[in-house]
Amino acid sequence: MAKPNDQSQKKTPSSEGQGTLFDKFLNGIEKAGNKLPDPAMLFFLLLVIVWVLSAFLSPFDFDAVHPRTGDELVINNLLTGENLASFLANMVNTFVLFAPLGIVLVAMLGVGVAEHSGWIDAGLKKLLGFTPKSLLTPMLILIAIVSHTAADAGYVLVIPLGGVIFYAAGRHPLAGIAAAFAGVSGGFSANFIPSAIDPLLMSFTLEAARILDPTIELNPLNNIYFTGLSSILIVSVGWFITDKIVEPRLEGIEVDGDEDEMPQLETVSGRESRAFWLGFGAMILGIIGLFLWAWPEGSALRDPTWDNPEVSSLFSFNAPLMQAIVPLIFILLLIPGVVYGYASGKYNSSKDMIDNMTKSMQSMGYYVVMAFFCALFIDAFGKSNIGLMVALKGANVLEALALPGSVTIVGIIFLSMIVNLLVGSASAKWALIAPIFVPMLMQLGISPDLTQAAYRVGDSVSNIITPLLPYFPLVVVFCQRYVKKTGIGTLISMMIPYSIIFSITWTIFLLIYWWIGIPLSFEANYVYPAP
């Protein structure tokens, strides 16, 4: 196997500069983040805080009017006997009816089959295998972006493959890992293929928006146009950063890993290749079948009550097609996974498919625990009226400042970046801050769809520089396979150019996108209430 071409200048990552102000800042971030409770416990503590605050604030008159009913807005004391009894009586329903829970679990059943059968792994290897060397970087970043469809599979599949592919091509393997990491995590919200994260984040946005407007509806793919076009931006900018900034800085770093222990670019066998194409063909047939079902004017997948001629009734809030996005993700990933499993010999019986689903659910155990406390917190936050009161008062302050809407959106992006340094989970962060910022910006006339788009930008760009990202230590291990002394500081220094440039260019992109008036998605709006 070929090694990187330029190994004349040999050095290894070291502790040089660890005493600088910037390094001390990063150490402070890491220490502060490590002191935070686990996200599940954090939501429990927030639930207790909401209870205590509701009891403390309920006697006060805040001179606020409910924006929907026109009645005086008061803080409800959740520690009264009646409210505590209601909390216990409704606890199960609050958890079971928590929208993000079902979305994630159903989607992950299909993802589990596609991933653990080997179909996703085979597809990634085939895509990268025929790519010309000159297009290796953009193809790798593109594959990293597409991997979002399979939830977190990109972290364990695409990132190590990035190092293997670059090393085999005679380029520095750490540059390949950095490019893949940038696409998987730094461009987390850039994807032109719908995935489970889209309806998941929308469900938190919807829950938050209903604090102010209980009748509001949002499309499950309310940012898909924006995230689709963002993928072009991330691939282009990531290509430039990798080839012009990151890889030149790595030229003098020696690849000193044990060659026998380095990951190899295993080829896809003939049988696996045939199995992949059979699975891919089955998925395409499924998509064609869905299209033929949805296309006729009287299709059962259309909204029969829809009367807007400018937008297809397939994409209305109440269209069965939009309501079925998560089941469709499940089915369209299940089909190729099953076909591949049997055709490749990985499956001998239906039990193998069920085992893959079970393995996927085993990895979701922690999420279920976190969702339990998150559901209770969001429900209490809404019932107490604390969130609505904060949103109204915050909106009044912002209105008095008379800041342009673009400045407010930039502020949301920056805040999301900062919070992301301390709380790794995208859904956990959004569950935490959406109940405050979505209704607050609605009061200023900014739609939940636009607020969510701003959050998704901020949430993505700082993923790659926080050691608190759950997969960050894993990426360090991938790097150590090639350069033994790689540490957290090495990885952060590689990824900072991506984080800084992504944050600037993506923010500008969103503002220009908004200024031009390109739709965020079908039935998504920039203003509230919708025109």
C-alpha positions in Angstrom: 0.0 0.0 0.0 1.3 3.5 -0.9 2.3 5.9 1.8 2.0 9.7 1.8 4.3 11.1 -0.7 6.1 13.8 1.4 7.6 12.3 4.5 10.9 14.2 4.3 10.1 16.5 7.2 9.3 14.4 10.2 7.7 15.7 13.3 4.9 14.5 15.6 2.1 16.3 17.5 3.4 17.5 20.7 2.5 19.6 23.7 4.0 22.7 22.1 2.0 25.8 22.9 -0.2 24.1 25.5 0.3 27.1 27.8 -1.1 29.6 25.4 -4.2 31.6 26.2 -6.2 29.8 23.5 -5.2 26.4 24.9 -6.2 27.5 28.4 -9.5 28.6 27.0 -10.1 25.1 25.4 -9.0 23.5 28.7 -11.5 25.7 30.6 -14.3 24.7 28.2 -13.5 21.0 28.7 -13.4 21.3 32.5 -16.6 23.3 32.6 -18.3 20.8 30.3 -17.1 17.8 32.3 -18.7 19.3 35.4 -22.1 19.5 33.8 -24.5 16.6 34.7 -25.3 13.9 32.2 -28.0 15.3 29.8 -30.6 12.9 31.3 -29.9 14.1 34.8 -29.7 17.7 33.5 -33.3 17.5 32.3 -34.4 16.1 35.7 -32.7 18.9 37.5 -34.3 21.4 35.2 -37.7 19.8 35.9 -37.1 20.4 39.7 -35.9 24.0 39.0 -39.1 24.7 37.0 -41.2 23.3 39.9 -39.5 25.5 42.5 -39.5 28.6 40.2 -43.2 28.1 39.5 -44.0 28.1 43.2 -41.8 31.1 43.9 -43.0 33.2 40.9 -46.7 32.4 41.0 -47.6 35.1 43.6 -46.1 37.9 41.5 -47.9 40.1 38.9 -45.8 40.4 35.8 -48.2 42.7 34.0 -48.2 40.4 30.9 -51.0 39.5 28.6 -51.3 36.1 26.9 -50.7 36.8 23.2 -53.3 34.2 22.1 -56.2 34.6 24.5 -55.7 38.2 25.6 -56.0 37.1 29.3 -53.6 38.1 32.0 -50.6 35.8 31.9 -49.7 34.2 35.3 -47.2 31.7 36.5 -48.9 28.4 37.5 -47.6 26.8 40.7 -46.8 23.2 39.8 -46.2 22.3 43.5 -49.8 22.4 44.5 -51.4 19.2 45.5 -53.7 19.3 42.5 -50.9 19.8 40.0 -48.7 17.2 41.6 -51.5 14.7 41.4 -52.0 15.6 37.7 -48.3 15.2 37.1 -48.3 11.7 38.5 -51.5 10.7 36.8 -50.3 11.9 33.3 -46.6 10.9 33.6 -46.9 7.8 31.4 -48.9 9.6 28.7 -46.5 12.6 28.8 -43.6 10.2 28.0 -45.4 7.9 25.5 -46.9 10.8 23.6 -43.5 12.7 23.5 -43.2 13.2 19.7 -39.4 12.8 19.3 -39.5 9.4 21.0 -41.4 7.5 18.3 -39.7 9.3 15.5 -36.2 8.2 16.5 -37.1 4.6 17.5 -39.1 3.9 14.3 -36.4 5.4 12.0 -33.6 3.5 13.8 -35.3 0.2 13.2 -34.7 0.6 9.4 -31.3 2.2 9.9 -30.2 -0.8 12.1 -31.0 -3.3 9.3 -29.3 -1.2 6.6 -26.2 -0.6 8.7 -25.7 -4.0 10.5 -26.4 -6.1 7.4 -23.5 -4.3 5.7 -25.4 -2.6 2.9 -24.4 1.0 4.0 -20.7 -0.1 4.5 -20.6 -1.7 1.0 -22.2 1.4 -0.6 -19.7 3.8 1.0 -16.7 1.7 -0.1 -18.0 1.4 -3.7 -18.6 5.1 -4.0 -15.1 6.0 -2.7 -13.5 3.2 -4.7 -14.1 4.6 -8.2 -13.5 8.3 -7.3 -10.5 9.9 -9.2 -7.7 11.2 -6.9 -8.4 14.8 -7.8 -12.0 14.5 -6.6 -11.3 12.4 -3.5 -11.8 15.2 -1.1 -15.2 16.5 -2.3 -16.5 12.9 -2.8 -15.4 12.0 0.8 -17.2 15.0 2.2 -20.3 14.3 0.1 -20.4 10.7 1.4 -20.0 12.0 4.9 -22.9 14.3 4.4 -25.1 11.5 2.9 -24.2 9.3 5.9 -26.5 11.5 8.1 -29.3 9.5 6.6 -28.1 6.6 8.7 -28.0 8.6 11.9 -24.5 8.2 13.5 -23.2 5.6 11.2 -20.9 8.1 9.6 -18.8 8.4 12.7 -17.9 4.7 12.8 -17.9 4.0 9.0 -17.0 7.1 7.0 -14.4 8.8 9.3 -12.0 5.8 9.5 -12.6 5.1 5.8 -11.4 8.7 5.1 -8.1 7.9 6.6 -7.8 4.6 4.8 -8.7 6.2 1.4 -6.3 9.1 1.7 -3.4 6.8 2.9 -4.0 4.5 0.0 -3.9 7.4 -2.4 -0.6 8.7 -1.1 -2.1 11.5 0.8 -1.8 12.2 4.5 -4.4 10.0 6.3 -5.1 12.7 9.0 -6.3 15.0 6.3 -8.8 12.3 5.2 -10.0 11.9 8.7 -10.4 15.6 9.1 -12.3 16.0 5.9 -14.7 13.1 6.8 -15.1 14.5 10.3 -15.9 17.9 8.9 -18.6 16.4 6.6 -20.1 14.1 9.2 -20.2 16.4 12.1 -19.3 20.0 11.0 -21.8 19.7 8.2 -24.3 17.8 10.3 -27.3 19.8 9.1 -26.3 19.8 5.5 -28.1 17.0 3.6 -30.3 16.8 0.5 -31.7 13.4 1.6 -34.4 13.4 4.3 -33.2 11.7 7.5 -34.6 11.1 11.0 -33.0 14.2 12.3 -35.3 16.4 10.2 -38.6 15.4 11.7 -36.9 15.0 15.1 -35.8 18.6 15.4 -39.1 19.8 13.9 -41.0 18.0 16.6 -39.0 19.9 19.3 -39.6 23.1 17.3 -43.3 22.3 17.1 -43.6 21.6 20.9 -41.9 24.9 21.6 -44.0 26.9 19.1 -47.2 25.5 20.7 -46.3 27.2 23.9 -47.4 30.4 22.1 -49.7 29.0 19.5 -51.3 25.6 20.3 -52.8 25.4 16.8 -49.6 25.9 14.8 -48.5 23.1 12.4 -45.0 22.6 10.9 -43.9 20.5 8.0 -41.7 17.5 9.1 -39.2 18.6 6.5 -39.4 22.3 7.2 -35.7 23.0 6.3 -35.1 20.5 3.6 -34.5 23.0 0.7 -32.0 25.0 2.9 -30.2 21.9 4.1 -30.0 20.5 0.6 -28.4 23.6 -0.9 -26.2 23.9 2.2 -24.6 20.5 1.3 -23.2 22.2 -1.9 -21.7 24.9 0.3 -20.2 22.5 2.8 -18.7 20.3 0.1 -17.1 23.2 -1.7 -15.8 25.0 1.4 -14.6 21.8 3.0 -12.8 20.9 -0.2 -10.9 24.2 -0.1 -10.1 24.0 3.6 -8.8 20.4 3.3 -6.6 20.8 0.3 -5.4 24.4 0.8 -5.2 24.7 4.6 -5.3 21.5 6.6 -3.3 19.0 4.4 -0.4 21.4 3.8 0.0 21.8 7.5 0.2 18.1 7.9 2.9 17.5 5.3 5.7 17.4 7.9 3.9 15.1 10.4 5.3 11.6 10.2 2.9 8.7 9.7 4.5 6.4 12.4 1.7 3.9 13.0 2.4 0.2 12.8 1.8 -0.7 9.2 0.5 -4.2 10.0 -2.1 -2.7 12.4 -3.3 0.2 10.1 -6.8 -0.2 8.7 -6.8 -1.6 5.2 -9.1 -0.6 2.4 -10.9 -3.9 2.1 -12.4 -4.4 -1.3 -16.0 -5.4 -1.7 -16.2 -9.0 -2.9 -18.1 -9.9 -6.0 -20.9 -11.4 -4.0 -21.2 -8.3 -1.8 -21.1 -6.1 -4.9 -24.0 -8.0 -6.5 -25.9 -7.9 -3.2 -25.4 -4.2 -2.9 -26.8 -3.5 -6.3 -29.7 -5.8 -5.7 -30.4 -3.9 -2.5 -30.0 -0.5 -4.2 -32.3 -1.7 -7.0 -34.9 -2.8 -4.5 -34.8 0.7 -2.9 -35.1 2.4 -6.3 -38.1 0.2 -7.1 -39.6 1.2 -3.8 -39.1 4.9 -4.5 -40.7 4.4 -8.0 -43.6 2.6 -6.5 -44.1 5.4 -4.0 -43.9 8.0 -6.8 -46.5 6.1 -8.9 -48.8 5.9 -5.8 -48.4 9.6 -4.9 -48.6 11.1 -8.4 -52.3 10.7 -9.4 -54.5 13.7 -8.5 -56.7 11.6 -6.3 -53.9 9.7 -4.5 -54.6 8.7 -1.0 -51.2 10.3 -0.1 -52.5 13.7 -1.0 -54.3 16.1 1.3 -58.0 16.1 0.0 -58.7 19.4 1.8 -55.9 21.3 0.2 -56.9 24.3 -1.8 -53.6 26.1 -2.5 -52.9 25.7 -6.3 -49.3 27.0 -5.9 -48.2 24.1 -3.7 -48.9 20.5 -4.3 -51.3 18.8 -1.9 -48.6 16.2 -1.4 -46.6 18.6 0.7 -49.3 20.2 2.9 -49.1 19.7 6.7 -51.9 17.2 6.7 -50.9 15.2 3.6 -50.5 11.5 4.5 -47.2 11.6 2.6 -45.8 14.2 5.0 -47.2 12.4 8.0 -45.5 9.2 6.8 -42.0 10.6 6.4 -40.5 8.6 9.3 -42.2 5.3 8.3 -41.0 5.8 4.8 -37.4 6.3 6.0 -37.8 3.1 7.9 -39.1 1.1 4.9 -36.7 2.6 2.3 -33.7 1.6 4.5 -35.2 -1.7 5.6 -35.8 -3.0 2.0 -32.2 -2.7 0.8 -30.8 -4.0 4.1 -32.9 -7.1 4.0 -32.1 -7.8 0.3 -28.4 -7.3 0.9 -28.4 -9.5 3.9 -29.9 -12.5 2.1 -28.0 -11.9 -1.2 -24.6 -11.5 0.6 -25.1 -14.5 2.8 -25.2 -12.4 6.0 -28.8 -13.5 6.6 -29.8 -17.1 6.9 -33.2 -16.5 8.4 -35.6 -13.7 9.4 -34.0 -13.9 12.9 -30.9 -12.2 11.6 -32.9 -9.2 10.5 -34.6 -9.0 13.9 -31.2 -9.3 15.6 -30.1 -6.3 13.6 -33.1 -4.3 14.7 -32.5 -5.4 18.3 -28.9 -4.3 18.2 -30.0 -0.9 16.9 -32.5 -0.6 19.8 -29.9 -1.6 22.3 -27.9 1.4 21.3 -31.0 3.6 21.8 -31.4 2.7 25.5 -29.7 5.8 26.7 -31.8 8.0 24.4 -35.0 6.5 25.8 -33.9 7.4 29.4 -33.0 11.0 28.3 -36.3 11.3 26.4 -38.3 10.4 29.6 -36.9 13.3 31.6 -36.9 15.6 28.6 -40.6 15.0 28.0 -41.4 15.7 31.7 -39.3 18.9 31.6 -40.9 20.3 28.4 -44.4 19.5 29.6 -43.8 21.2 33.0 -42.1 24.2 31.3 -45.1 24.7 29.1 -47.7 24.3 31.8 -46.0 26.6 34.3 -46.1 29.5 31.7 -42.4 30.3 32.7 -41.3 29.7 29.1 -44.0 31.9 27.7 -43.3 34.6 30.2 -39.5 34.6 29.4 -40.3 34.6 25.7 -42.6 37.6 26.1 -40.3 39.6 28.3 -37.3 38.7 26.1 -39.2 39.7 23.0 -40.0 43.0 24.6 -36.3 43.6 25.3 -35.3 42.7 21.7 -38.1 44.9 20.3 -36.9 47.8 22.4 -33.4 47.3 21.1 -34.9 47.4 17.6 -32.2 45.1 16.2 -32.6 44.0 12.6 -33.9 40.5 12.2 -30.6 39.4 10.6 -28.7 40.4 13.8 -31.1 38.4 15.9 -30.6 35.3 13.7 -26.8 35.7 13.9 -27.2 35.8 17.7 -29.1 32.6 17.7 -26.4 30.9 15.6 -23.7 32.2 17.9 -25.6 31.1 21.0 -26.2 27.6 19.6 -22.4 27.3 18.9 -21.6 28.2 22.5 -24.1 25.8 24.0 -22.9 23.1 21.6 -19.5 23.3 23.3 -21.0 22.1 26.5 -23.9 19.8 25.5 -23.2 17.4 22.7 -26.6 16.0 21.6 -28.3 18.0 18.9 -31.8 17.0 20.1 -30.9 17.6 23.8 -29.7 21.1 23.1 -32.7 22.0 21.0 -35.0 20.5 23.6 -33.3 22.8 26.1 -33.3 26.1 24.2 -36.2 25.8 21.8 -38.9 26.4 24.4 -37.4 29.8 25.0 -36.2 31.0 21.7 -38.8 29.7 19.3 -41.7 31.5 21.0 -39.5 34.6 21.7 -38.7 35.0 18.0 -42.3 34.3 17.1 -43.2 37.4 19.1 -40.8 39.3 16.9 -42.4 38.0 13.7 -39.7 35.4 13.0 -41.1 31.9 12.1 -40.2 28.7 13.9 -38.9 27.4 10.6 -36.3 30.1 10.3 -35.3 29.9 14.0 -34.7 26.1 13.6 -32.6 26.7 10.5 -30.4 29.2 12.4 -30.1 26.7 15.2 -29.0 23.9 12.8 -26.2 26.1 11.5 -24.9 26.9 14.9 -25.3 23.4 16.2 -23.2 21.9 13.3 -20.2 24.1 13.0 -18.8 23.8 16.6 -19.4 20.0 16.8 -15.9 19.4 15.5 -14.0 21.4 18.1 -15.6 20.3 21.4 -14.0 17.3 23.2 -17.5 16.8 24.8 -18.9 15.4 21.5 -19.5 11.7 22.3 -17.6 10.6 19.2 -14.6 13.0 19.7 -12.4 10.5 21.6 -13.2 7.9 18.9 -11.9 10.2 16.2 -8.7 10.8 18.2 -8.3 7.0 18.3 -8.7 6.8 14.5 -5.9 9.4 14.1 -3.6 7.5 16.5 -3.7 4.5 14.2 -1.5 6.6 11.8 0.2 9.1 14.1 0.7 7.6 17.5 1.1 10.8 19.5 -2.1 12.4 18.3 -4.1 14.0 21.1 -7.2 16.0 21.6 -5.2 19.2 21.0 -4.0 17.8 17.6 -7.5 17.1 16.5 -8.9 20.4 17.6 -6.1 22.3 15.9 -6.9 20.4 12.6 -10.6 21.1 12.9 -10.6 24.8 14.0 -10.2 26.1 10.4 -13.3 24.1 9.4 -15.3 25.4 12.4 -14.3 29.1 11.8 -14.8 29.1 8.1 -18.0 27.0 8.1 -19.5 29.3 10.8 -18.8 32.5 8.8 -19.7 31.2 5.3 -22.8 29.2 6.4 -24.2 32.2 8.4 -23.7 34.5 5.4 -25.3 31.8 3.2 -28.4 31.7 5.4 -28.7 35.5 5.5 -28.4 35.7 1.7 -30.8 32.8 1.3 -33.3 34.7 3.5 -32.7 38.0 1.7 -33.3 36.4 -1.7 -36.4 34.7 -0.4 -35.6 31.1 -1.4 -38.1 28.9 0.5 -36.7 27.0 3.4 -38.9 24.1 2.4 -42.4 23.4 1.1 -44.9 25.1 3.4 -42.1 26.7 5.5 -42.2 30.4 6.2 -39.8 33.2 7.3 -42.4 35.2 9.2 -44.9 34.5 11.9 -47.8 34.5 11.7 -47.6 32.9 8.2 -49.0 35.1 5.4 
